[in-house]
Amino acid sequence: MTKRSANMGGLFLLTFVAVVGLYATNPTTQHFREVMRSQKRLMTDVASYLPISREDYKLFSRFEVKYGLGSKTCYGAAGYIFVCPSAKKA
């Protein structure tokens, strides 16, 4: 066994562990609401009570918080990593 193949085996194992970890910690809608409430900010606390739709992609989830006239899209993975990109300013 060469050093290069040993490095590839380690890389494969690391990738496999990362994929299994992401799959096991994919957040649910209820978990997303709890994280929003725990931020102790008025806007996220209010938003946690609004309708939220979730699309499950196995390794991460896409959440859409629906306001009266619009919505905000957020992505969540690994239990506590939530990203809510803002719209680009013209």
Secondary structure, 3 states (H helix, E strand, C coil): CCHHHHHHHHHHHHHHHHHHHHHHCCCCHHHHHHHHHHCCCHHHHHHCCCCEEEEECCCCEEEEEECCCCEEEEEEECCCEEECCCCCCC
